[in-house]
Amino acid sequence: MADYDVIVVGGGISGLLSALTVSRHGKKVLVLEKDSVVGGNCNSYNVDGFQVDTGVHAITHLREGPLRRLMDEYFTYLPVFLNHGDYHVRTEKGLTKMPSNIKEFVTFDILPRKDRFLLSQALTKALTQVTFGMLEGNQPVYDHLPGGLSMDTYDFVDAISYSLSGKSMKETSINRILYGGSFVRDSISEGIFEDDQQENTSYTSKITDTLSRYQLKSHISTISRLATNKIAYAQGYPRGGLKSLLSAVLYSMPKTVQIKTSSRVKKIISEEGKVTGVATDSGVIRAGTVVYSGFVKDLPDLIELPADYKEALSRIDQTLSLTIWLGLSEKIKEFDYMGSEIWFKGGAYWAMPVSNHDPGLAPAGKQLIGFTFIIDNKKNIESEKKRAFELILRAVPGIEKRIEMTHYQVTIPEKAAVTINGFFATSRPPVPNLYLAGTDTDNRSMGITRAAYSVLELLKAMKEDKKL
């Protein structure tokens, strides 16, 4: 007899959202987390009076996206999101607002005029092709760049590619740039929250008819974003830091959810070809369904899988990030803005003065800024830290005089990077009663938003399989 209806392996944000949503469908759920705390990369902690998040985060698609859908349907306690503000580019001359559309790009004098003209043509061509299904998804950004561009322009495009995929422009697809830049909007699977009685032929026909009539209008709308697009569309930062979002998830959990930390799953048990539970150091725990939200790349260590599926999982690509948190003794003019910035000359970072959104994250009168870099996991970590810190000093001269707290974090920001030849699993592995959730099972958006997309797909799959 099963001890639980569902066991969720992993207590990061993907696992916790899975537990919350599944339990709201009347299931008794157990979450097993190997570490002493839950939340994974969705958490915050105190360093010398400054509250740092686990990596720099801006949460996207908050108006109509996947996290909004989950919050509206399943949360009983809602976090407060503060407007992210604008994206900026920093150079030796200071800050310039990141262009969101062709009109803004024409006046973006960070790059040479000729380069702006050539890139505008290339962007227009690529967006038109993807809108009408004429562009293959795995063509690299580099292949779409016109010839004769300056080195600064190549560095700029490379920095944008790293920020959206964790990889260079030669490993990042042009589709990733178009979606990440909001020129093309990610869609959400419909019908997930509909009652069973609505899942009939007439309902499906109605949805199909609506989508058909909407398609041409959608194409026109996509092309029009060349003139109207906004990169920071519906993006925000949670007041109180990431831990406030984590707290909202935990406070919303029904009593039918039990969470055990410091509990490592050693094996996912399969009997007669179906998953029946898990084995931990404390013994075997039975369940009718197991949701695995850990690194899918590690799944073959826990359960026997078909050879072709194991080979596919081995192609999951990952990146390593370094975040440097700086606590400043006072607020400085270089970071007197709302939003975030990139630096691209001689190296790239993405930075965000989070205490501008919520002054409570830093002691009174002081400032907290996070800088995130993609680092080479084949190089010495200490040398990568030194290189990154020197880049900050070059980008913001004189900042070292005001630094009173420095804190380093090395993390895998996404469980799978969106790259040309990389692989993403889906919510259904080839083993009955086993499901997957996490940022290596869905390639839409980034971070918490991508995790939310994966949970929506999990719910869809479990509902189709009559598990919910």
C-alpha positions, -999 to 999 in steps of 0.1 A, spaced: 0 0 0 13 35 -9 25 58 19 18 89 -3 -1 96 -35 29 116 -49 66 118 -39 84 149 -52 122 144 -54 139 178 -49 128 208 -29 139 236 -52 113 260 -66 103 235 -94 97 207 -68 79 230 -44 56 244 -71 50 208 -82 40 197 -47 18 228 -41 -1 224 -74 -5 186 -72 -17 187 -36 -44 212 -45 -58 184 -66 -64 164 -34 -32 144 -33 -11 135 -3 24 146 -12 59 141 3 88 164 -7 123 150 -2 152 175 -3 188 164 1 200 197 15 192 212 49 170 239 34 145 241 5 143 266 -23 174 259 -43 183 290 -64 151 307 -52 163 318 -18 179 346 2 202 349 32 221 375 53 257 385 48 270 412 71 237 429 73 229 427 35 203 402 23 216 385 -9 196 363 -32 210 331 -47 220 347 -80 206 379 -96 170 375 -106 144 394 -125 111 375 -129 96 377 -164 61 373 -179 44 384 -147 13 398 -164 1 367 -183 29 342 -179 32 308 -162 40 320 -127 10 344 -128 -12 315 -139 0 293 -110 -3 321 -84 -38 329 -95 -49 293 -94 -30 277 -65 -15 303 -41 -33 314 -10 -5 339 -1 8 362 -29 41 380 -30 44 416 -40 63 422 -72 80 456 -78 84 468 -114 118 458 -127 125 490 -146 146 493 -178 175 473 -191 207 494 -196 241 490 -213 271 503 -195 302 516 -213 330 540 -203 306 569 -210 280 556 -186 245 541 -190 224 539 -221 189 523 -222 189 490 -240 169 492 -273 137 472 -274 126 479 -310 139 492 -343 132 528 -336 152 528 -304 180 507 -320 185 534 -347 195 559 -320 216 534 -300 249 551 -304 268 526 -284 274 508 -317 286 524 -350 258 537 -373 266 513 -401 264 483 -377 230 495 -364 217 496 -399 230 462 -408 217 446 -376 183 462 -380 180 446 -415 191 412 -401 167 414 -372 138 423 -395 146 394 -418 149 369 -390 117 379 -373 98 378 -405 112 343 -412 104 329 -378 69 344 -378 59 326 -410 78 293 -401 106 299 -426 134 297 -400 149 266 -385 152 267 -347 188 257 -344 205 283 -366 231 301 -345 230 339 -340 264 342 -355 252 328 -389 226 356 -391 251 385 -385 261 405 -416 297 408 -425 319 438 -417 307 445 -382 330 461 -356 345 442 -327 324 461 -302 292 450 -321 304 413 -320 311 417 -283 277 432 -277 258 404 -296 279 379 -277 270 395 -243 233 394 -252 236 357 -262 254 348 -229 227 366 -209 199 347 -227 214 312 -230 246 311 -210 265 304 -243 282 324 -270 265 337 -302 279 306 -320 261 283 -296 229 303 -292 200 300 -317 185 331 -333 151 319 -320 165 324 -284 173 360 -292 139 367 -307 120 351 -278 143 364 -251 140 399 -266 102 396 -264 98 400 -302 81 366 -301 61 357 -270 61 323 -254 27 306 -253 11 287 -224 -7 254 -229 -44 260 -227 -70 238 -209 -48 229 -179 -72 244 -154 -104 234 -171 -127 209 -153 -129 174 -166 -164 178 -179 -152 205 -203 -127 182 -219 -149 171 -248 -149 173 -285 -169 205 -287 -145 223 -263 -115 211 -283 -131 222 -315 -138 256 -301 -102 260 -290 -89 249 -324 -113 273 -343 -102 301 -320 -65 294 -326 -70 293 -364 -88 326 -365 -61 341 -342 -31 329 -362 -30 356 -389 -37 383 -363 -8 369 -342 16 370 -372 8 407 -378 12 414 -341 46 398 -340 59 418 -370 45 450 -354 67 444 -324 96 457 -344 82 491 -337 64 486 -304 83 460 -285 95 464 -248 122 441 -235 111 447 -199 75 437 -206 58 426 -173 90 419 -154 95 424 -117 114 418 -85 98 404 -54 96 428 -25 117 413 4 139 394 -20 136 359 -34 129 344 0 95 363 -1 85 343 -32 97 311 -15 78 319 16 46 325 -4 49 290 -19 55 275 15 27 294 32 3 283 4 11 245 10 -19 225 22 -15 203 53 -15 173 29 21 182 20 50 170 41 86 183 35 117 164 47 151 181 44 185 163 46 168 134 29 186 121 -1 169 98 -26 193 69 -34 170 51 -58 137 55 -76 121 20 -73 106 4 -103 86 -29 -102 72 -46 -132 82 -16 -154 63 10 -132 76 33 -106 63 25 -71 84 47 -48 119 57 -37 146 44 -14 163 68 11 188 62 39 157 59 61 142 31 40 117 26 12 88 50 8 59 40 -15 39 62 -38 16 59 -68 35 87 -86 70 101 -84 79 136 -96 116 141 -101 127 177 -100 165 172 -96 190 174 -124 176 152 -152 212 145 -163 216 125 -130 184 104 -135 202 74 -149 220 71 -115 186 66 -98 166 43 -122 172 20 -152 163 38 -184 163 29 -221 197 33 -238 185 59 -263 169 80 -236 201 79 -215 221 90 -246 197 119 -251 201 130 -214 238 130 -218 234 158 -243 219 182 -218 242 212 -217 248 233 -186 266 265 -177 283 277 -146 277 312 -132 295 334 -107 276 361 -88 295 387 -69 274 406 -44 288 440 -34 276 459 -3 284 495 -7 289 519 22 267 545 5 244 549 -25 264 560 -56 253 578 -88 265 550 -111 237 529 -98 210 555 -94 184 538 -116 157 511 -115 163 480 -135 195 462 -145 225 465 -168 250 446 -190 286 454 -196 301 439 -228 335 454 -235 363 429 -228 339 406 -210 302 405 -200 282 407 -168 245 413 -159 241 435 -128 211 447 -107 211 472 -78 184 452 -59 183 476 -29 170 503 -52 138 481 -55 137 473 -18 159 494 5 154 469 33 178 445 16 207 468 27 214 487 60 201 522 60 219 545 35 238 516 20 234 498 -14 235 462 -26 244 453 -61 246 418 -77 268 411 -107 264 378 -125 290 363 -149 291 331 -170 324 314 -162 344 287 -177 341 255 -156 373 242 -171 393 271 -155 403 276 -120 374 291 -100 396 315 -80 412 329 -112 377 333 -126 366 352 -95 396 375 -99 390 382 -135 353 390 -128 361 413 -100 387 432 -121 360 436 -148 337 453 -122 365 477 -113 370 485 -149 333 491 -156 327 512 -125 359 531 -116 362 540 -80 337 515 -67 363 498 -47 365 527 -23 329 521 -12 329 483 -9 324 470 26 309 436 18 319 411 -9 302 378 -13 308 352 -41 283 325 -53 291 298 -78 259 281 -91 244 263 -121 218 290 -130 196 266 -152 196 229 -151 199 230 -189 213 257 -212 194 266 -243 220 258 -269 221 247 -305 228 210 -300 216 208 -264 188 185 -252 157 192 -231 137 164 -215 99 166 -213 76 160 -184 72 123 -193 103 100 -192 98 65 -207 88 50 -173 52 48 -162 43 67 -129 74 89 -132 73 126 -142 98 153 -145 98 190 -136 124 217 -137 145 240 -160 159 210 -179 124 200 -190 113 232 -207 133 257 -226 109 287 -225 122 319 -207 146 316 -178 149 309 -141 117 308 -120 96 316 -151 110 286 -169 104 264 -138 68 276 -137 64 266 -174 77 231 -166 52 227 -138 23 237 -161 35 210 -185 37 185 -156 1 193 -146 -10 189 -182 7 155 -185 -6 142 -152 -41 153 -161 -40 136 -195 -28 104 -178 -57 106 -153 -33 111 -124 -52 143 -113 
